[in-house]
Amino acid sequence: MASAIALPSAASSLRVKFAASFVAVGMLLVLLHAFAVLLTNQYQEAELIDQIVSDEMEELIVQYERREMVASPPSATLRHFNVRPEGDGQSLRKWFRANWLTNSYIARDAAERSLLPAELGVLRPGFHDVASGGERFRVEMREIGSVQFFLAYSVEHHEGRLVQFKRALAASVIATAILSTFVGLWLARRLTGQVADLAARVERLHDGSADEVLELHYPDREVAALASAFDAFQRRMALLLERERAFTADVSHELRTPLTSIQTSSELMLDDESLSPKSRERVAKIARASARLSELVNAFLVLAREQAGGSHSELDLRGCVDDAVEQVRERAEAKGLSLEVNVPEGMRVWAPQNALRVVLSNLLANAVSYTDKGLISLRVANGSVEIADTGSGMTTEKIHELFRRFHRGDGGRGEGFGLGLAIVKRICEQTGWPIAVEDCPGGGTCVRVGPI
């Protein structure tokens, strides 16, 4: 049994979909994690800054209470700090104390408050974000009695560190995306490898492979269950095909003997000159019917015995065509039809002989049945056999119904049971020959079989 299973393309493959899903889910989780880390970092950085400002403010208040000293005159502007990395122990202490990045102010009365920097004079008690000279400061303002305390802390180095953290986080997200892509493809290949292997094994199944057990090749339970289902289906199909072949062959063999007897008796009766014209016509009709039944039996035998790719041999195509033409010549001449054969002498093809003869004889017989006048031509073009007639032609709907079993065109005016073209279609499918039907440009119908 030839399998029609085709492996899917990469655009729709399960492997690519699995890998894409893995990468998409992984990237979503990574982005969510990165966003959460970024928010947490920003929150902790803000908490750290406020803690530093509060500690420095406490230190400022303690110093004022002890010495009543003003750290800097209220008229001093907010100083800009050039932050740069240092490697000595003193710089490490500075980073933790952060007092070297602070501006502190104390205003004891209205006169001193009027001298404060404009950015600080409008502030109320609490924490504030202040920008001055292109630099940002975190400012805390406290009032103790009539004294106002201001502490401005430069957050430039915190912002620089946050930018570096964002860059490192973005780089890690990109690296994770690349790594997850390769990991996803690798996992998808491993997880779908058995499915792809099963598809390839099913693709190679044929009629004689019913004893092959696919389930034994796969350790995973799910794939083994799928393989087991294919095994059961293959066994059922092999059994059905064997029953069909046996039934067809048995029926065909049983019919050949009585048909041969009928044909022989008809020929002998037609040779009897004492037979009346009316009886001779009836006997001739019996002979034609037995001939059609013999062709049908031969077709059944071909379907029962022939297999695609088997029973092939090198044939003389012109000889096969001439044999098929001789079978319909008498009927064609009785209707006044011309038979035109345009097949080169000595042309050889590689095909099953019985199948080719059944196809040609059935197509020619069908053309004779549905052509009232003109000619029937048979020619070879590009390795295909074309049979054209000058009949009434066919509509698209009729062409679609042409190969259906028991279908007879034009109200069933053709002879036979409507099985000939259905058998032709099945033989062509079995041997791998394409078959197409179309209207001829000048009228009529053209049937193309092949390339053979």
Secondary structure, 3 states (H helix, E strand, C coil): CCCCCCCCCHHHCHHHHHHHHHHHHHHHHHHHHHHHHHHHHHHHHHHHHHHHHHHHHHHHHHHHHHHCCCCCCCCCCCCCCCCCCCCCHHHHHHHHHCHHHEEEEEECCHHHHHCCCHHHHCCCCEEEEEEECCEEEEEEEEEECCEEEEEEEECHHHHHHHHHHHHHHHHHHHHHHHHHHHHHHHHHHHHHHHHHHHHHHHHCCCHHHCCCCHHHHCCCHHHHHHHHHHHHHHHHHHHHHHHHHHHHHHHHHHHHHHHHHHHHHHHHHHCCCCCCHHHHHHHHHHHHHHHHHHHHHHHHHHHHHCCCCCCCEEEEHHHHHHHHHHHHHHHHHHCCCEEEEECCCCCEEEECHHHHHHHHHHHHHHHHHCCCCCEEEEEEECCEEEEEECCCCCCHHHHHHCCCCCCCHHHHCCCCCCCHHHHHHHHHHHHCCCEEEEECCCCCEEEEECCC
